[in-house]
């Protein structure tokens, strides 16, 4: 039996502390010139809108950021909406803050409307493409709640326009590939993934995922893990991208949770078995008391990356309703297993994904070698 989280779904959008389970050389001249050109081609409009905000709008936006940092999401959304109104509806940073909060609060339909409004008010094609990318992501989130192909086709139409507005953005190609793969239009999806991988602006993680998806578009179907950032006790930052290429078992737990304690040896045995492979155990505790949590880790010789999420921010991102919850991610950051309590063959899923990753790597190496020899 899994234990429900302390905060209810009805209240988790506005959680307050304690409520639940935290002088120019040539080189410098070229650097400045590069930054200036980048601002003109990509970020100038957003930068100009941010810095030209009137004091009242700027204060409301700052207030929203403070509320969000304290996980008071409803209050943060109210502040960001007020900032947008005070800015006369012309504020890229305000729109982005509103949309990301709506997605975090599981309000994708509202996020679609906000992104569409931003697109209509965008002052440059690049800014419009940013709004369109968020609109497509919101439609994908809406599809997760209400799986209708019409939402995917709508997302595809939005991304087509985004690729016209900003053809060099690899994120647009990567997301459109995922949309097409979900529609099982694999040939078209491969083209988009290949375009992403070939883009000079693609990050190493984007490039890795795009290459894997181009090799097998079926890998892109399903739930993409949300982007997250959390800090370990030693100050090391853990993000979704930092775990790219690895099979990850996420263990949502707490020291005060009897079912979590009961399952501890089983989960730790999985970490011990696969710790020398391409595997990571990420333990995310909801403990509020840091000392109790640290002592528990020490007393039980806990393996894996262990972090504490006392405000349940990561739990919310992954839609965790009770603990223990176990989520298995493949090397591309896709959710391949989600169970609450000790149900399901977690060890078997990890073993199968590790074997699949090894097989895929060998096939890609062979394909690459064959291409070079021709």
N, C-alpha and C positions, 0 to 999 in steps of 0.2 A: 504493500500500500504506500502510495506517495503522499507526502504532506503538502497541502496547499500553501502557497506563499502567503505571508502575513498580510500583504496589501491585496485588496480585491481589484478586479478589472475595472470596476466602476470608479475607483479612486486613483488608479495608478497613473493617470494623466497629470495629476497635480500632487505629487508626493513631497511632503515637507520633511526636513531632517528629523529623524526619530520615529517617523510614521511606519517605515517598512524596511524590510528586507523582502570616487568619490575622485691746383696741384696735380695735373694729370700726366701720367706716363702714357705711352701708346696703348699698353695693355688696359689701363683703366679707361682710356677713351673708348676702346672697342667694347669693353664691358658695358659702359654707359650707353653706347650706341645700340648694342644688342637689346638692353632692357627697354630703351626708348621704342625700338621697332616692335618688340613684343607687345608693349602697351598699346601701340597704334593698331596692330593686327588682331589682338585678342582681348586685352583687359582694359583698354583705355576707357571704354564706355562705363564699365562697372566701377572702375577707380574714380572716374569723374563724378558719378552719381553718389558714391559713398562719401567722398570728401566734400561735396557741395551740399550735403544734407543740411537742412536748417537745424538749429540747436535742439528744438523740441523733438524732431524726428530722430536725431542722433541719440538723444537721451532715452527715448522709448526703445530704440533698438538695443542700446547698451543694457537697459533694464531687462529686456527679453533674454539677452545672453546670460545675465545673472540668474534669472529664474530657471533657465534651462540647465545651468551648471548645478543648481540645487534640485534638479529633476522635478521642478514644478511646471510641468509642460503646458497645462491649460493657461496658466498665468503668462508663460512665455509667449504662447501663441497670441494671446490678447495684446501683449505689448508690441509684438512684431506687426500685427495688423494695424495697430494705432500708428506705428512708425510709418507704415506704407500710406495710410490716410493723410498723415501730416506732411508726407513728401509729395502729395498730390498724385499718388498712384504711379510715380516715376522713380523707382528705386530698385535696382537689380538685387542689391544685397537684402533688401526687405522681402522681396518676392522669394528669393532662395531660402531665407530663414523660415518663412511661412510654409513653403512647400515641404522642406525637410522635416519640420515639426509635424505636419499633417501626416506624412508617411510614417514617422516614428510613432504617432498616436493611432496608427491603423485607420486612417481616414483617406484612403487613396482616391475616392471619388472627389473629395474636396481638393486634394492635391492636383488632380487633373484640371479642375476648373481654374485653380490659381496659376498653374503653369501656362494654360491657354491664355489667361489674361496677361501674364508677363510677356508672352510671345507677341501679343498684339501691341504692347507698349514698348517693345525693344527698339533701341535706336540704331543698332547695327546688325548686319547678318550674323556676325559671330555671337553677339549677345542673344539674338533670337535662337540660334542653334543650342545655346545653353538651356534656354527655356524649353525648347522642344525635346532635348535629351531628358530633362526632368519630367516632362509630360509623358514621354514614352515609358520611363521607369515607373511612373505613377499608374499608368495603364497596365503594366505588367503586375504591379502589386494588386490592382483591382481584379485582374484575371486570377490571381491567387485566391481571392475571396469568392469570385464568381466566374468560374472557368467557362468563358464563352469565346469562341474563335473570333467573333466580331471585335472584341477588345484587342486581340492580337493584330488583326488587320488594321485597326485604327492606329495602333502603335507603329506598325510598319509604315503607314502613310505619313505619320509624323516624322519618323526617322528618315524617310526618303527626302522630305523637305529639309531636314537638319543636315543631311549629307550634301545638299545643294548649297545651303547657307555656309557650311564650314566643312568642305570635303577632306580636310587634313586631320580632323579629330578622330583618333583611333577608337575612342570610347563609343562613338556613334556606330562605327562598323561592328564593334564587338557586341553591342546591345542588339543591333539589327540582326546580326547572325543568330543570337539567342532566340529572338522573336521568330525568325524563319525556321529555325530548328524545331521550335515548339510546334509550329504549324506543319512540321515534317516536310518542309521544302528544302531538303538537304543540299541539293546542288547549289541553290542560291545562297544558302547559309554558308557553305564552304567558301564561296566567293567573298562574302563579307568578312569571314574570319581570316582569310588569306590577305585581304586588304588591310585589316587591322595589324596583322603580324608584320606586314611589309612597311607599315607607316613609320617614318623616322621619329614621330612623336610618341610612339608606343613605349610604355614603361616595360621593364623586363618581365614583370608579372603579367601585364596585358599580352605581351608577345608570347609568353609561355602558354597561357590559357588559349589564346587564339590558335596557336599551332596545334595544340591538343584537340581543340574543337574542330579544326579544319580536317584533321586526320579522321575524326569520328564525331560527326555532328550530334549523335545521340547522347554524347556526354554533356551537351549543353542543355538538354531537356531536364526540367525539374526545378527545384528551389535553390536559388543562389543564396549563400550565406550573406548576411548583412555586413557591411564594413563596420569595424569596431576598433577601439583603442583602449587599452587598459595597462596599468603599470604594475610591475612586480615590486616586491619589497626592496630590491637592490637598485630600483630606479630604471631598470630595463623596460622599454615599451614593447608591448605585444600587440600586433595588429593582424588582421586577416591576411594582408599581403606578406607579412613576415613569416607566415606559415605556408605560403604557396609551395606547391610541389610535394607536400607531405599529407599523409592520411592523418586526420586529427580526430581524436575522441574528446569531446567536450563533456565534462562532468559538472553539472550544476548541483551543488550540495551545500551543507552547512554542518558545523560541529554539533548543533543541538538537534539534528534530524535523525531519529532512530533508524529509519530505513536506509539513510545514507551510510550510517555506521555499519549496518548489517552488510551492505554491498561493498564496503571499502576494500576488503581483501580481494574480492573478485575483480574489481576495477584495477586495483594495484597489480594484480597478477597479469593482467593484459599489458599494462605498461612495462612490466618486467620482461615479459615474453618478447615484445616487439621493440624494446628500447634501442636495440642496435640496428634496427631497420629504418625505413623512411617513415617513421611514425612519431607522433607527439600526443601526449596526454595533457590536456589543458583543464585543470581544475578551477572552477569559478565558484567561490564560496560567498554566501549571502551574510556571513557573520558581520555583526557590527563591532564586536570587541576584538580589536587587532591582537591584543596580547593572548587572549584565549585561543584565537585561530593559529597564531604562530607556535604556541606551546603544543597544540594538537598536531601540527605538521611535524614538529621535532619529535614528539613522543611516539609517533606512528611511522617515522621514517618515510614520509610521503614522497613518492616519485612524481615526475612530470613537472610541468610549469604550473605553479600554484599562485593564484591571484585572488584578491578579495574585492567583491563588488557590493559594498554595503548598502548602496542605494538601488540595487537591482537594475541598473541601467542596461547592462548586457543581457540580463534576463528578459527585459522588455523587448530589446531588439530581436531576440530569438523567439519571442512569444512563449516564454516558459511560464506555465500556469502552476506547476507543483514540482517539488523536489523529492527524491532525485530525478533529474531528467538527463538523458544521455543522447547526444547528437554526434553522429559520425559524418565528417566531411571528407570528400575525396581530394586529390591533389589539385583540383581546379576550383576548390572552394564551394562545391555543390553539396547540398545536404543529401546523404544517401541512407541515413537511418535516424529515426527520432523515436525514442521510447521514454515513457515515464514509469519509473519503477524498474525492477529487474526483468522486464519482459523482452523477448527477442534475443537472437543470438548475436550479441555485440562482438564477441571474440571472432565468430565466424565471418561477420561482415568486415571487420578490420583485416582479417587474413585474406579474404577474397579481394578486397580493394588493393592491398599491397601486392598480391599476385598479379592483378590486372594491370597495375601501374608498371610492374616489371616487364610484363608481356608487351605492353604498348610501347615502352621505351625501346625494347629490342626491335619491334617492327619499324618504328620511326628511324632508328639507326640504320637498319637494313635498307629501307626505302631511300634514305639520304645517300647512302653509299652507292646504291644502284644508280641514282640520278647523276652522281658525280662521274661514274664510270662510263656513262653513255656519251 
